[in-house]
Amino acid sequence: MDIAAWLRDLSLERYAEAFRDNAIELEVLPELSEADLEKIGVLLGHRKIMLKAIAELRPPVPHMPAQTAPVVPDAAERRQLTVMFCDLVGSTALSTRFDPEELREEIRAYQNTVSRVVARYDGFVAKYMGDGVLVYFGYPRAHEDDAERAVRAGLEIASAVASLETRGTERLAVRIGIHGRYSKKDQINEMRE
């Protein structure tokens, strides 16, 4: 399905040209805000319809069962994490060759590639930081082979990013760092400091 078909399904095909003019594709929809839609000229009622339809495109958040025992604040669960960080090689040089919109598209394509691979290995994208992606394996769901999953995901990410089509002549490359046996409690404590 493309963006025009999605708009047609909502009986809002009149906005197809505005979406096309602003390079809004299906993978961008979850990132759109009401302000973004207003900026491209979508009427208030139609914005509400679109935002509701966009929310339905997102995968459901797994329901966490209610805890029966009270949680003691100082008794945090110790969980072993494998943390992976990916960043684009030469992104500063890319920023001098592309205008901001083109660079955003290149970085978004890279981030989408990373997140798709991470999802296949049941990892969790914790944060996007410019051209960097912070990923946890072992949180929120732990596996016995989380470190191996991180390594396999890293190898696949390196290959997938190298094969991405860019607007320039160069191929993209990614640096990947992996650290295992990292406790979620330790990470939370570091964030507080």
N, C-alpha and C positions, 0 to 999 in steps of 0.2 A: 504494500500500500504506500502511496506517496502522499505528500501534503495536500495536493489538490483533491485526491479521493477522500482523505480524512475530512477536509472542509465540506465536500459534497455530502458526506454521510451526516454531517451536522446541519445541512441545509444552509451553510454559510459560505458557499463557493464564491460569493462576491469579494471575499478577502484573498482569493488565490493570488492575485497580482501583487498585493501588498506583501504577502508572505514571500513570494518569489523575489520581489525587489529588495527585500531585506535578508535574503539568503536563509530563510527559516525552513529547515527540513525537519523530518519526524524526530531525529535524534536530539534536536534542540528543544523540542516542545517542553520536556520536563523542567527546563531551566527558565522558561518564560514566566514573567510576573505580570500582574495586572497592569503595572505601569508600562511594561514593554508593549503589551497589546494596545494600550491607550495611545502610546507613542506612534504606532503604525496606523492609527485611525480606526480601531475596532470600537464599535459602540458599546456602552456599558452593559446592556443586556446580553449582547453577543459575547462580551468578555467573560461574563459569568458562565455562559454555556460552554465556552472554550475551556475555561479553567476547570470546570467540572469534568469535561471529557479528558483533559490532560491528566487529572488526578486518577482517572480510571485506567489510564495507560501504564501508570507506575505499578511495579510488582507489589503485591500486598505485603505489609509488614508482618512478620510472624508474630502470632499472639503468644505472649508470655503468660504461663499459668500463674495464678495468684499464689503467693507464698503462704504456707500455713503457719510457719514458725516466725516469730519476730526476728528481724535482722539486727544484730548488734553492730553498731557503727565501726568499732575497732576490730571486729573479726572479719576483715575483708577476705574474700576468696582469693587464694593464690592460684594464678593461672599462668602456665608457661606460654609465652607468645613467641612467634617468629615474626620479626619486623622487617619489612622490605621497603626500601626507598628507591624510587626511579626518578631520574631527571634526564632531560633532553640534552644531548651533547651539542654545543655550539648554538644554543638558543640566543645568546647575545648577538652573535653574528647574524642570525636569522632576522633579528629585530631591526637590523640596519638595511636589510634587503627587501623586507616586506612592509607594506603599510599596516597599521594596527589591526584593521579588520582581517586582512589576509593572515597575519601572524596568529590572531585569535583562532581562525579556522584551522590552521596547521596544529596549534597546540590542542584544540578541542579534538581533532582527529586522533592525535597521539593519546590524549587522556581517555577517549572512548575505547581505543584499542587496548590500552592497559586495563581498563575496568572490565572489558569483556573477558580477557584472559584470566584476570584475578577471580572473576565470578565462576569461571569453569573449574577453578581449583578450590572453590569455596573459601576464598579469602575475603577480606573486608577492607574496602577503600576508606581509610579513616579521614584523609584530608587531601585536598588539592592545594598545592602551594606554588603558584606560578606555573613553571614547567615541571614541578616536582609532584610526585604522587607517593603518599605514605600509606602503606598497606599492612594489615595485621593478618596473620594466619594463626588460628587458635582462638580467635575472638570474633564474633560472639559464640561460635560453635567450635569446639576443640576436636581434633583428630589425633590419632597416634602418630601420624606421619606429616604433621604440619610443616616441619622443616623441609622435608622432601617436596611437599607441595609448593613451597615458596621457591625452591631451586628450579623445579620444573616450570613453574609459572614465569620465573625470571628468564629462563632460556627461551621460552615461547614468546615472551614480550620482546626480547632482543631481536628475534627473527621477524616477528610481525611488524615492529616499528621500522626495521630496515626495508621492508617491502612496501611501506606506505608510499603512495603517490604524493608528491609535493608540487607546489607551483614552480619551484626552482629546479635546477639541474642536479643538485646534490641529494643524496639519500640521507634520511634521518638516522641517527644513532642514539642509543640510550645507555646511561650508566646505571648500574643496579647494585645496591648494597643490601646484604641480608645479615641480620643478627638474630640468633636464636636464643632460647632460654631466657626470655625477658618477661618479667612478671608484670601483669596489668596493674597490680597495686603499686609497683615501683614507678611505672609510667605515670600513674595518676599523681603520685607524690612529687615527681619531677615537674609536672604541669603546675602544681600548686606553688612551687618555689619560684 
